[in-house]
Amino acid sequence: GIYVKFDDGSRIVVRLSGTGSSGATIRLYIERHETDAKTYEMDAQEYLQDNVKMAVELLRLQEFVGRTEPDVKT
């Protein structure tokens, strides 16, 4: 897997899930620590949208995987 930590404390983790490389699932975890209570009720997709965009561009997922959106977002 790949682990990247940024100066602001946010991080991304990328790893394969499954037993083989063919047809394996790519899992992308994006985390950002927040101390501002005003953001606690925000939707995670909205709150992390800049981090998600940066991660997708950094990893060049569209180029390597051919996808622009995941099957599942949680």
N, C-alpha and C positions, 0 to 999 in steps of 0.2 A: 504494500500500500504506500500511499504518499501522505505525509503530514506536513502542512505549511502553517506556520504561526506568523502573524503580522505584527507590526509595531504597536497597533492599537489594541492588541490582545485577542483579536478575532483569529479564528483558525479554520482551515478546511482539512478534511480527511477524506481520502479517496481509497477505495479498496474493492477488490473483486469478491463477489459472493457466489459460492457454488463450488463444485468439485473440479471443474475443468475450465479451460480458457475459452472453449467454443460454447457460445450461448450463455456465458456467465453474466450475472447481473453486476453492473457497476454501481456501487453505493457511494454517494457523495454526502458528507456531513458538513454542515456549515454552522459555526457557533460564534456568538458574539456576546461578551459579558456587558451587562448594562446596570448602572446604578441609579438611573433616572426613573423614578417610580411612574412618571407619566407615560412611559413606553410599555409598561408591563401588560397592559390590556390590548396592545396592538396585535393584529394578525401577524403571525410569524412570516408569511410570504411577503407581506408589505414591509415589515421591519427589516428583513434580511435581503430585500431585492437588490440593493447595490452590491452586497457581498456575493450573491448568487451570480449576478452578471459578471463580476470580476472573476469568479472561480471558473465559470464556463469559458470565458475568453482565455484565461491563463492556461487552462487544461486543453484548450482547443477541441472540446468535445464534439462540436458539429463536424469538424474536419476529420477527426479520427473515428467517430462512432456514427456520424451521419444523422444525428438526432438534434432537434432544437428544443424539445420538451421531454421531461421524464414521463414514464408510465404512471408513477406514483409520487405524490408529494405528501410528506407528513410533517 
